[in-house]
C-alpha cells in the first residue's frame, strides 16, 4: 500500500471511508437474530430518548440555468438526546472519507455502534453526513463529477478487514496479522463486506480546498446551533475537528481524532499545506501563505513509523486551537498503526494540548481501522470515554437537563439499527462494486402493541427523512407510529439518501431538482383557506428550503429503478417478516411491486397520494412500469385491453380494463387504502381505487375531507395537523389489522 501522501483521490476516499453494519440492537428477541446468528444482551435497558430528530445546516440557494436549487454544500445532522444527560457537552460524530454517519450507528453482528453507546452513557449525540455524503445529496452539476471509479469491494477488503494481512506489509512489523476483531471474513462475496461497502459513496466537492472550507463553515453553523461540543472524527474526516476549532475556538471543547488521515504538510493533491489542513489556519505570528511556514524533516522515531515534517524553530503557534484537549487514537492492527507521533509532535510544537492514545497500550488488541464497528467496539470505546471524562467533562460544570417541551419527539426504544438489502456484486473493469442497494433504518418501541411493523417509503425525489418531520423539533409520522407501539422500518430507496448513487451502479442521474418542482405543492397548501402549511410555501420559506435540502435526483432509467424496488423490497420482507407497506407520491408503485413479489408478507398497503392514473405515464402495466402478475396471465401490455372513462367533477378522464377484466393475482386479499388530502390537487385516488377493485383487490379511498380534515397539501405528513392525518390512517390500519 502506498504512503498516504501519495494516494490518488479515489484511493484516499477509499482509505478514509467507514463501515456500516447489517443490524444494531439494544435488546434481545428480534426477528433479525436469525439473520446475524447472535443475540443481544438480555439485560440491555430500553433507550430512553428525550429527542430523536434531524436537521440540515448550510442550506443555501444557487441559481442554475434551469432554476433555483440548494447549492450542494448542505450537511445532514441526525441527533439523539437521552432523557438523562450525564455529561456537559454533546459529541459530534464525523465520518471518514467515503463513508457517512451510519459508520457510527451499529455493528455487523447485532451490537450497538458508538452513537448508541454514547447515548447510553448519557451523552447528547449528533451524527453528521458531510456535504456530498449519505443524506446530504450529491449531484455532479453542483459537486463536480462522480469519481471515475466507484469504491470497490476489493479495495475495502484489502484495507479495512483481516484480508489486509495478505497484502504487502507497509511497515514491516506484521501488524495486519494481528487483526482479529473484524466481525466476519472480509472476503469479497461475504455478507459482512457487502454491508460495509454498501454504505460507501459520495465524494468530496470539486476540490479538497472547497471541501475543507465547507466543513469549517458547516461545523461552525452546527455548533452555533447546539452550543459547545466535543468533535470526534475518523480517518479522512480528521481535519474537520481542527477546521471547526479554527472557526469556533470557544465552542470546541475537545477533539478526538480516530486514525485521522493527516500527514503534516505532506505532498500531492491532498497535501495539508497549512500543517494539518489544506486551507488557512490562524498562526501566531501570522502567516499569509503556507510558504511562510518553514519546515524540517524528522527521522523515524520508532519502528513502523515513517519520517515526518514539523516546523522549524521558533515554531508558529496555532492560535485558535490553544487550550483545546486533543487526542490521537490508533488501533493495533490498522494501516495507521502503530501510532501518530508525527502529528502529535506537530500539534505540540504549535502550542496545542495533545496526546496519543494507542489502544494496544490500554490492553485493547486486534482492531483495524474501523474499530467502531468491530467485535470489541465497546471495549475500544472505553479508553476514549476515560480520556473525555478526565480532560473535557471534568473541567466543566454539571450536565444540563434535557430540554423541556420537546416530548413530542421523545421515544423509548428497545432496539435501533439499520441494514442494506440488494447488495449485489457487479463486476467492473476496475473491480467488484455493490450495485442497487437499499437502506433500511429500523426503530422498535420498548413496548410493542401491534402485530405487524410499518415500512415507510418516501416519494420520488425524497428520502426517509420525509417521515421524520421537518427538523424543527416537531414530530413526524415515524414518531407517532413508534409512540403508538409499532415497529418501524424507514427506507431510503436505491440511489437516495443513505443508499449511495454512482452511475456505474445505477446509470445516468436525473437532472437537479429545482424549487419550482416542489413549491407548487407547498404554495397550494399555504394559500388555501384552511391552510396547514405554516410558511409561505416558496423558495425562501425556511421550512421549504429545509425540505429541499434533502431532495435527491433520481435514476434516469425508471424501469431499472422499479425492478430494484421490487427485488429489494422483497428481500427486505424476507428479513423482517410480514409488514404493512406505506408509500407516498412517486414512491407509490413500490407497494404494488413488493406485494406482487411477496404477497404473503404484505399485510396492508397505505398509499398516500401515490403515483398517477391507471395506464398513464409510467404505468404501462396498469399501476407500474414493469410487469405485475395478472390472471389470466399477460406477457405483453398490448394484451391488456382498456377503455376510456369520462371525466367527472374534479377527476379527469382515465382508463380501466375492458370487461372481463384480468385480476391482479398477487394483490388479492391485501387491504389497500388510497389517502387523498383535501387541498393537494391530486385526483388519482378514485381512478386507482376503481382500477384495483376491477382487478379484484380489497381497495378503498380515504378522502381526508370526508373525515373533516381540511386544508392539507401533498406533504401532509409535514403539516401542522400531521397528527390528525396520522390518526385517520392509523384508525384504518387498526380496523383492518386489529392488535
PAVO-668959 format. One record per residue (C-alpha): residue number from 1; residue in one letter; x, y negated, z. Coordinates in steps of 0.05 Angstrom, whole numbers, padded with zeros to 5 digits. Example, Ala and Ser with C-alpha at 12.3 -4.5 7.8 and 13.67 -1.06 7.14 Angstrom:
<pts>
1 A 00246 00090 00156
2 S 00273 00021 00143
</pts>
This chain:
<pts>
1 X 00000 00000 00000
2 X 00029 -00069 -00018
3 X 00041 -00122 00034
4 X -00019 -00167 00049
5 X 00010 -00228 00017
6 X 00019 -00191 -00049
7 X -00053 -00167 -00053
8 X -00099 -00184 -00111
9 X -00166 -00218 -00097
10 X -00202 -00152 -00104
11 X -00152 -00114 -00061
12 X -00156 -00169 -00009
13 X -00232 -00166 -00007
14 X -00229 -00091 00000
15 X -00175 -00094 00053
16 X -00216 -00144 00093
17 X -00283 -00112 00085
18 X -00322 -00079 00140
19 X -00362 -00016 00151
20 X -00435 -00004 00161
21 X -00469 00053 00195
22 X -00523 00102 00179
23 X -00562 00090 00243
24 X -00556 00060 00312
25 X -00593 00079 00374
26 X -00607 00054 00444
27 X -00645 00115 00468
28 X -00656 00188 00452
29 X -00711 00226 00418
30 X -00717 00195 00349
31 X -00734 00225 00282
32 X -00665 00203 00259
33 X -00628 00250 00306
34 X -00637 00305 00254
35 X -00601 00263 00203
36 X -00540 00249 00246
37 X -00537 00312 00287
38 X -00528 00272 00351
39 X -00569 00248 00409
40 X -00561 00180 00441
41 X -00553 00175 00516
42 X -00617 00194 00554
43 X -00604 00141 00606
44 X -00597 00082 00557
45 X -00643 00028 00582
46 X -00690 -00009 00534
47 X -00661 -00072 00504
48 X -00698 -00130 00536
49 X -00694 -00190 00489
50 X -00718 -00260 00503
51 X -00708 -00275 00429
52 X -00693 -00239 00364
53 X -00695 -00282 00302
54 X -00651 -00314 00248
55 X -00636 -00379 00212
56 X -00591 -00407 00158
57 X -00541 -00463 00166
58 X -00515 -00506 00110
59 X -00578 -00507 00068
60 X -00560 -00559 00016
61 X -00591 -00570 -00053
62 X -00557 -00574 -00121
63 X -00581 -00595 -00189
64 X -00570 -00549 -00249
65 X -00599 -00557 -00319
66 X -00657 -00511 -00302
67 X -00677 -00549 -00239
68 X -00663 -00555 -00164
69 X -00631 -00497 -00126
70 X -00597 -00484 -00060
71 X -00523 -00492 -00073
72 X -00500 -00422 -00053
73 X -00459 -00443 00008
74 X -00513 -00428 00060
75 X -00497 -00380 00117
76 X -00545 -00330 00148
77 X -00545 -00321 00223
78 X -00585 -00266 00259
79 X -00586 -00270 00334
80 X -00608 -00234 00397
81 X -00614 -00267 00465
82 X -00621 -00220 00525
83 X -00675 -00233 00576
84 X -00619 -00236 00629
85 X -00559 -00276 00606
86 X -00497 -00258 00646
87 X -00443 -00298 00611
88 X -00438 -00373 00600
89 X -00421 -00373 00526
90 X -00452 -00336 00467
91 X -00410 -00295 00419
92 X -00409 -00308 00344
93 X -00390 -00245 00305
94 X -00357 -00258 00237
95 X -00346 -00200 00188
96 X -00287 -00183 00143
97 X -00274 -00198 00070
98 X -00321 -00153 00031
99 X -00368 -00137 00088
100 X -00427 -00170 00121
101 X -00455 -00180 00191
102 X -00480 -00108 00192
103 X -00407 -00088 00206
104 X -00421 -00105 00279
105 X -00491 -00075 00286
106 X -00487 00001 00294
107 X -00445 00064 00282
108 X -00450 00123 00235
109 X -00463 00174 00290
110 X -00522 00140 00323
111 X -00490 00096 00376
112 X -00500 00021 00380
113 X -00449 -00026 00349
114 X -00414 -00083 00384
115 X -00471 -00132 00372
116 X -00519 -00088 00413
117 X -00466 -00070 00465
118 X -00451 -00144 00476
119 X -00525 -00159 00485
120 X -00529 -00102 00535
121 X -00471 -00135 00571
122 X -00512 -00199 00578
123 X -00481 -00239 00521
124 X -00522 -00281 00472
125 X -00501 -00254 00404
126 X -00502 -00289 00336
127 X -00484 -00245 00276
128 X -00462 -00281 00213
129 X -00468 -00264 00139
130 X -00416 -00312 00110
131 X -00434 -00350 00046
132 X -00440 -00303 -00013
133 X -00448 -00241 00031
134 X -00506 -00199 00055
135 X -00568 -00241 00067
136 X -00531 -00304 00043
137 X -00547 -00295 -00031
138 X -00492 -00294 -00083
139 X -00502 -00317 -00154
140 X -00447 -00326 -00206
141 X -00476 -00392 -00231
142 X -00461 -00422 -00163
143 X -00408 -00379 -00130
144 X -00366 -00361 -00190
145 X -00365 -00295 -00230
146 X -00375 -00229 -00195
147 X -00308 -00195 -00183
148 X -00289 -00157 -00246
149 X -00288 -00092 -00207
150 X -00337 -00071 -00154
151 X -00310 -00045 -00088
152 X -00297 00030 -00096
153 X -00305 00089 -00052
154 X -00233 00108 -00068
155 X -00205 00041 -00043
156 X -00244 00041 00022
157 X -00229 00115 00036
158 X -00155 00103 00026
159 X -00152 00043 00073
160 X -00205 00050 00127
161 X -00212 00124 00141
162 X -00166 00182 00160
163 X -00154 00193 00086
164 X -00104 00136 00090
165 X -00056 00185 00121
166 X -00050 00218 00052
167 X -00025 00152 00022
168 X 00047 00127 00024
169 X 00065 00104 00094
170 X 00072 00027 00092
171 X 00116 00020 00154
172 X 00149 00088 00161
173 X 00120 00101 00231
174 X 00068 00152 00211
175 X 00014 00114 00249
176 X -00041 00131 00199
177 X -00036 00204 00221
178 X -00060 00183 00290
179 X -00128 00161 00262
180 X -00176 00210 00294
181 X -00235 00166 00315
182 X -00269 00156 00247
183 X -00339 00189 00251
184 X -00332 00235 00191
185 X -00281 00256 00140
186 X -00279 00192 00100
187 X -00273 00231 00035
188 X -00305 00208 -00030
189 X -00372 00243 -00031
190 X -00381 00244 00045
191 X -00443 00212 00076
192 X -00401 00171 00125
193 X -00360 00139 00069
194 X -00422 00126 00027
195 X -00454 00088 00084
196 X -00390 00048 00095
197 X -00384 00027 00022
198 X -00459 00015 00013
199 X -00451 -00048 00055
200 X -00393 -00076 00014
201 X -00403 -00131 -00037
202 X -00409 -00206 -00046
203 X -00347 -00246 -00056
204 X -00311 -00310 -00039
205 X -00333 -00374 -00070
206 X -00298 -00398 -00133
207 X -00233 -00408 -00096
208 X -00205 -00389 -00028
209 X -00197 -00462 -00010
210 X -00270 -00477 -00023
211 X -00287 -00414 00015
212 X -00248 -00436 00077
213 X -00279 -00505 00072
214 X -00348 -00474 00071
215 X -00331 -00430 00131
216 X -00308 -00491 00170
217 X -00370 -00532 00154
218 X -00419 -00476 00166
219 X -00386 -00453 00230
220 X -00387 -00525 00256
221 X -00461 -00531 00240
222 X -00474 -00466 00275
223 X -00441 -00489 00339
224 X -00475 -00557 00335
225 X -00540 -00517 00337
226 X -00524 -00465 00390
227 X -00472 -00500 00433
228 X -00404 -00477 00459
229 X -00387 -00405 00439
230 X -00334 -00351 00432
231 X -00318 -00333 00360
232 X -00299 -00261 00345
233 X -00272 -00248 00275
234 X -00250 -00188 00236
235 X -00199 -00176 00181
236 X -00201 -00228 00125
237 X -00253 -00266 00165
238 X -00197 -00282 00214
239 X -00186 -00354 00193
240 X -00259 -00370 00209
241 X -00246 -00380 00283
242 X -00187 -00426 00272
243 X -00225 -00466 00220
244 X -00284 -00478 00265
245 X -00239 -00495 00324
246 X -00206 -00547 00279
247 X -00275 -00579 00266
248 X -00306 -00569 00335
249 X -00249 -00561 00386
250 X -00294 -00576 00444
251 X -00345 -00523 00424
252 X -00299 -00464 00412
253 X -00286 -00433 00480
254 X -00247 -00372 00457
255 X -00224 -00337 00393
256 X -00220 -00261 00388
257 X -00184 -00242 00323
258 X -00194 -00168 00309
259 X -00139 -00150 00260
260 X -00147 -00216 00225
261 X -00115 -00213 00156
262 X -00070 -00273 00161
263 X 00004 -00273 00143
264 X 00030 -00340 00168
265 X 00045 -00385 00109
266 X 00051 -00325 00062
267 X 00052 -00324 -00014
268 X 00004 -00316 -00072
269 X -00068 -00339 -00085
270 X -00089 -00327 -00013
271 X -00028 -00358 00019
272 X -00041 -00394 00085
273 X -00003 -00455 00064
274 X -00023 -00492 00127
275 X 00004 -00437 00172
276 X -00059 -00397 00185
277 X -00108 -00427 00135
278 X -00110 -00448 00063
279 X -00138 -00518 00078
280 X -00111 -00573 00122
281 X -00105 -00567 00197
282 X -00092 -00625 00245
283 X -00019 -00623 00265
284 X 00018 -00667 00315
285 X 00059 -00701 00288
286 X 00011 -00707 00228
287 X 00025 -00672 00162
288 X -00008 -00697 00099
289 X 00017 -00640 00055
290 X 00036 -00568 00072
291 X 00105 -00582 00042
292 X 00118 -00624 00104
293 X 00114 -00561 00147
294 X 00186 -00538 00146
295 X 00191 -00463 00157
296 X 00242 -00409 00170
297 X 00242 -00334 00162
298 X 00246 -00290 00224
299 X 00272 -00219 00222
300 X 00231 -00158 00240
301 X 00221 -00160 00316
302 X 00206 -00085 00323
303 X 00199 -00022 00281
304 X 00139 -00023 00234
305 X 00133 -00099 00235
306 X 00159 -00138 00176
307 X 00195 -00205 00176
308 X 00150 -00265 00186
309 X 00151 -00341 00177
310 X 00145 -00395 00230
311 X 00161 -00469 00232
312 X 00230 -00498 00241
313 X 00241 -00533 00308
314 X 00217 -00582 00330
315 X 00152 -00550 00310
316 X 00088 -00589 00298
317 X 00030 -00571 00344
318 X -00040 -00550 00323
319 X -00073 -00608 00359
320 X -00146 -00583 00358
321 X -00130 -00511 00378
322 X -00093 -00532 00441
323 X -00122 -00500 00504
324 X -00169 -00451 00468
325 X -00155 -00380 00491
326 X -00137 -00336 00431
327 X -00126 -00261 00429
328 X -00100 -00220 00370
329 X -00128 -00149 00374
330 X -00095 -00090 00339
331 X -00114 -00016 00338
332 X -00065 00042 00340
333 X -00072 00074 00271
334 X -00093 00020 00221
335 X -00053 -00015 00167
336 X -00046 -00074 00216
337 X -00011 -00030 00268
338 X 00029 -00035 00310
339 X 00014 -00108 00323
340 X 00017 -00181 00300
341 X 00078 -00212 00333
342 X 00090 -00259 00275
343 X 00021 -00292 00281
344 X 00030 -00294 00356
345 X 00097 -00328 00350
346 X 00069 -00380 00302
347 X 00010 -00396 00348
348 X 00052 -00402 00410
349 X 00103 -00446 00374
350 X 00045 -00490 00352
351 X 00024 -00500 00424
352 X -00034 -00451 00427
353 X -00054 -00407 00485
354 X -00048 -00340 00450
355 X -00032 -00268 00466
356 X -00034 -00199 00435
357 X -00080 -00142 00455
358 X -00054 -00076 00427
359 X -00105 -00021 00440
360 X -00053 00033 00448
361 X -00022 -00006 00506
362 X -00090 -00004 00540
363 X -00098 00071 00533
364 X -00145 00067 00473
365 X -00119 00112 00418
366 X -00135 00138 00349
367 X -00170 00078 00317
368 X -00166 00048 00248
369 X -00183 -00019 00220
370 X -00259 -00010 00231
371 X -00252 00003 00305
372 X -00320 -00029 00320
373 X -00357 00029 00285
374 X -00314 00087 00306
375 X -00330 00144 00354
376 X -00300 00108 00415
377 X -00324 00039 00398
378 X -00349 00026 00469
379 X -00281 00044 00496
380 X -00248 -00002 00445
381 X -00293 -00060 00466
382 X -00275 -00055 00540
383 X -00206 -00088 00537
384 X -00237 -00145 00497
385 X -00292 -00153 00548
386 X -00240 -00155 00603
387 X -00200 -00207 00566
388 X -00261 -00251 00556
389 X -00281 -00245 00629
390 X -00211 -00266 00651
391 X -00195 -00320 00600
392 X -00262 -00351 00580
393 X -00320 -00335 00625
394 X -00281 -00343 00690
395 X -00266 -00416 00671
396 X -00338 -00435 00660
397 X -00400 -00450 00701
398 X -00451 -00396 00712
399 X -00491 -00367 00654
400 X -00552 -00406 00631
401 X -00622 -00378 00638
402 X -00656 -00352 00576
403 X -00697 -00406 00541
404 X -00769 -00412 00561
405 X -00829 -00419 00516
406 X -00798 -00372 00465
407 X -00832 -00308 00489
408 X -00867 -00301 00422
409 X -00801 -00274 00393
410 X -00787 -00232 00455
411 X -00781 -00157 00447
412 X -00768 -00095 00488
413 X -00735 -00043 00444
414 X -00717 00029 00455
415 X -00675 00032 00391
416 X -00649 -00011 00334
417 X -00604 00003 00276
418 X -00600 00009 00201
419 X -00581 00054 00143
420 X -00577 00054 00068
421 X -00614 00102 00022
422 X -00596 00115 -00051
423 X -00521 00115 -00042
424 X -00510 00148 -00110
425 X -00439 00152 -00136
426 X -00427 00120 -00204
427 X -00362 00135 -00240
428 X -00327 00074 -00269
429 X -00261 00069 -00305
430 X -00231 00037 -00242
431 X -00260 00086 -00191
432 X -00324 00110 -00159
433 X -00376 00059 -00137
434 X -00442 00062 -00099
435 X -00500 00042 -00144
436 X -00571 00022 -00127
437 X -00570 00028 -00051
438 X -00629 00002 -00010
439 X -00620 -00027 00060
440 X -00667 -00007 00117
441 X -00665 -00041 00184
442 X -00706 -00010 00239
443 X -00731 -00030 00308
444 X -00770 00013 00355
445 X -00810 -00015 00414
446 X -00798 00010 00484
447 X -00870 00033 00485
448 X -00895 00065 00421
449 X -00971 00064 00417
450 X -00985 00083 00345
451 X -00974 00148 00307
452 X -00942 00121 00244
453 X -00887 00069 00233
454 X -00896 00010 00186
455 X -00848 -00002 00128
456 X -00846 -00076 00108
457 X -00826 -00090 00036
458 X -00812 -00161 00012
459 X -00834 -00197 -00052
460 X -00797 -00209 -00118
461 X -00740 -00257 -00102
462 X -00741 -00248 -00027
463 X -00711 -00203 00025
464 X -00734 -00172 00091
465 X -00729 -00239 00127
466 X -00797 -00258 00099
467 X -00827 -00216 00155
468 X -00782 -00245 00209
469 X -00813 -00315 00209
470 X -00783 -00380 00184
471 X -00724 -00382 00231
472 X -00755 -00438 00271
473 X -00767 -00399 00335
474 X -00835 -00375 00314
475 X -00850 -00301 00306
476 X -00862 -00263 00241
477 X -00904 -00202 00227
478 X -00848 -00156 00247
479 X -00850 -00185 00318
480 X -00925 -00174 00321
481 X -00921 -00102 00298
482 X -00867 -00087 00349
483 X -00905 -00123 00405
484 X -00966 -00081 00387
485 X -00926 -00017 00394
486 X -00909 00001 00322
487 X -00842 00027 00299
488 X -00819 -00017 00242
489 X -00772 -00007 00183
490 X -00753 -00071 00147
491 X -00729 -00063 00074
492 X -00681 -00103 00031
493 X -00694 -00074 -00038
494 X -00634 -00057 -00083
495 X -00596 -00120 -00102
496 X -00628 -00161 -00048
497 X -00603 -00185 00019
498 X -00560 -00132 00052
499 X -00565 -00086 -00008
500 X -00507 -00116 -00047
501 X -00511 -00135 -00120
502 X -00458 -00122 -00172
503 X -00470 -00119 -00248
504 X -00432 -00053 -00254
505 X -00485 -00022 -00209
506 X -00548 -00059 -00227
507 X -00536 -00092 -00294
508 X -00542 -00167 -00310
509 X -00570 -00210 -00255
510 X -00631 -00254 -00268
511 X -00630 -00330 -00270
512 X -00623 -00372 -00208
513 X -00689 -00382 -00172
514 X -00705 -00456 -00175
515 X -00750 -00492 -00127
516 X -00805 -00501 -00178
517 X -00813 -00425 -00180
518 X -00838 -00425 -00108
519 X -00860 -00495 -00088
520 X -00926 -00487 -00125
521 X -00947 -00435 -00074
522 X -00926 -00477 -00015
523 X -00955 -00542 -00042
524 X -01021 -00507 -00056
525 X -01021 -00484 00016
526 X -01002 -00553 00042
527 X -01054 -00591 00001
528 X -01117 -00551 00016
529 X -01167 -00579 00066
530 X -01156 -00522 00116
531 X -01080 -00526 00109
532 X -01040 -00472 00143
533 X -00971 -00495 00118
534 X -00943 -00547 00166
535 X -00897 -00583 00117
536 X -00903 -00619 00051
537 X -00891 -00555 00011
538 X -00840 -00585 -00037
539 X -00764 -00588 -00042
540 X -00741 -00628 00018
541 X -00791 -00597 00065
542 X -00742 -00566 00115
543 X -00783 -00502 00120
544 X -00787 -00493 00045
545 X -00713 -00507 00039
546 X -00700 -00454 00093
547 X -00744 -00405 00056
548 X -00708 -00419 -00010
549 X -00641 -00406 00023
550 X -00658 -00332 00026
551 X -00684 -00324 -00045
552 X -00645 -00274 -00087
553 X -00642 -00269 -00162
554 X -00666 -00201 -00185
555 X -00640 -00149 -00234
556 X -00659 -00165 -00305
557 X -00679 -00093 -00320
558 X -00748 -00085 -00288
559 X -00755 -00012 -00309
560 X -00689 00005 -00277
561 X -00709 -00033 -00214
562 X -00775 00004 -00207
563 X -00741 00072 -00216
564 X -00696 00053 -00158
565 X -00755 00032 -00115
566 X -00788 00099 -00128
567 X -00727 00142 -00113
568 X -00701 00100 -00055
569 X -00770 00094 -00023
570 X -00779 00169 -00028
571 X -00711 00182 00003
572 X -00728 00134 00060
573 X -00792 00171 00076
574 X -00755 00237 00075
575 X -00711 00208 00131
576 X -00763 00173 00174
577 X -00826 00216 00162
578 X -00898 00194 00148
579 X -00908 00118 00147
580 X -00952 00060 00129
581 X -00925 00020 00070
582 X -00937 -00055 00069
583 X -00916 -00095 00008
584 X -00920 -00166 -00016
585 X -00924 -00203 -00082
586 X -00878 -00176 -00137
587 X -00858 -00120 -00089
588 X -00928 -00093 -00097
589 X -00910 -00035 -00145
590 X -00863 -00007 -00091
591 X -00924 00020 -00055
592 X -00955 00056 -00115
593 X -00887 00084 -00136
594 X -00868 00111 -00068
595 X -00938 00141 -00057
596 X -00931 00174 -00125
597 X -00863 00203 -00104
598 X -00883 00225 -00033
599 X -00960 00227 -00029
600 X -00960 00269 00034
601 X -00915 00218 00071
602 X -00953 00154 00054
603 X -01009 00148 00105
604 X -01036 00080 00084
605 X -01018 00023 00037
606 X -01026 -00051 00055
607 X -01017 -00092 -00008
608 X -01013 -00166 00007
609 X -01027 -00201 -00059
610 X -00981 -00151 -00093
611 X -00963 -00156 -00167
612 X -01012 -00172 -00223
613 X -01071 -00148 -00264
614 X -01081 -00075 -00286
615 X -01046 -00062 -00352
616 X -01019 -00133 -00351
617 X -00948 -00159 -00354
618 X -00900 -00108 -00322
619 X -00955 -00057 -00312
620 X -00956 -00014 -00374
621 X -00977 00047 -00333
622 X -01035 00011 -00301
623 X -01000 -00017 -00239
624 X -00927 -00002 -00253
625 X -00875 -00007 -00308
626 X -00855 00067 -00301
627 X -00898 00130 -00303
628 X -00948 00149 -00249
629 X -00978 00219 -00245
630 X -01047 00218 -00279
631 X -01098 00274 -00282
632 X -01107 00294 -00338
633 X -01032 00284 -00350
634 X -01005 00229 -00394
635 X -00937 00228 -00428
636 X -00944 00160 -00461
637 X -00981 00096 -00443
638 X -01015 00098 -00511
639 X -01055 00158 -00485
640 X -01089 00114 -00433
641 X -01149 00083 -00468
642 X -01171 00017 -00439
643 X -01229 -00031 -00444
644 X -01236 -00105 -00430
645 X -01274 -00131 -00371
646 X -01303 -00201 -00378
647 X -01282 -00258 -00332
648 X -01327 -00271 -00272
649 X -01323 -00331 -00226
650 X -01250 -00344 -00210
651 X -01229 -00274 -00233
652 X -01203 -00277 -00305
653 X -01214 -00222 -00356
654 X -01176 -00158 -00344
655 X -01171 -00086 -00368
656 X -01196 -00020 -00340
657 X -01193 00051 -00367
658 X -01248 00074 -00413
659 X -01291 00129 -00384
660 X -01280 00185 -00368
661 X -01222 00153 -00331
662 X -01159 00191 -00312
663 X -01145 00196 -00237
664 X -01081 00175 -00202
665 X -01065 00244 -00178
666 X -01017 00228 -00122
667 X -01054 00169 -00092
668 X -01117 00208 -00076
669 X -01138 00203 -00003
670 X -01090 00148 00017
671 X -01126 00089 00048
672 X -01109 00026 00008
673 X -01125 -00047 00022
674 X -01113 -00108 -00022
675 X -01105 -00170 00021
676 X -01120 -00238 -00011
677 X -01113 -00307 00021
678 X -01168 -00359 00013
679 X -01125 -00413 -00019
680 X -01067 -00376 -00053
681 X -01097 -00378 -00123
682 X -01085 -00304 -00131
683 X -01142 -00268 -00168
684 X -01115 -00198 -00179
685 X -01149 -00167 -00117
686 X -01216 -00148 -00148
687 X -01186 -00121 -00213
688 X -01134 -00079 -00177
689 X -01186 -00050 -00129
690 X -01233 -00036 -00188
691 X -01176 00000 -00224
692 X -01158 00041 -00163
693 X -01229 00061 -00149
694 X -01238 00082 -00222
695 X -01175 00124 -00214
696 X -01205 00160 -00154
697 X -01169 00122 -00098
698 X -01195 00101 -00030
699 X -01186 00027 -00041
700 X -01219 -00036 -00015
701 X -01209 -00111 -00012
702 X -01194 -00154 00049
703 X -01211 -00224 00029
704 X -01189 -00268 00087
705 X -01245 -00317 00074
706 X -01295 -00262 00089
707 X -01264 -00258 00158
708 X -01270 -00334 00167
709 X -01195 -00342 00156
710 X -01187 -00403 00111
711 X -01131 -00445 00084
712 X -01076 -00393 00074
713 X -01029 -00390 00015
714 X -00989 -00334 -00016
715 X -00938 -00334 00040
716 X -00990 -00325 00094
717 X -00940 -00287 00138
718 X -00903 -00352 00149
719 X -00961 -00399 00162
720 X -00988 -00428 00227
721 X -01042 -00375 00234
722 X -00999 -00316 00214
723 X -01021 -00281 00278
724 X -01094 -00286 00258
725 X -01079 -00258 00189
726 X -01038 -00202 00221
727 X -01094 -00184 00267
728 X -01142 -00176 00208
729 X -01092 -00129 00175
730 X -01079 -00091 00239
731 X -01154 -00081 00250
732 X -01160 -00049 00182
733 X -01099 -00004 00194
734 X -01125 00019 00262
735 X -01194 00032 00235
736 X -01164 00078 00182
737 X -01109 00108 00226
738 X -01131 00107 00299
739 X -01077 00112 00352
</pts>
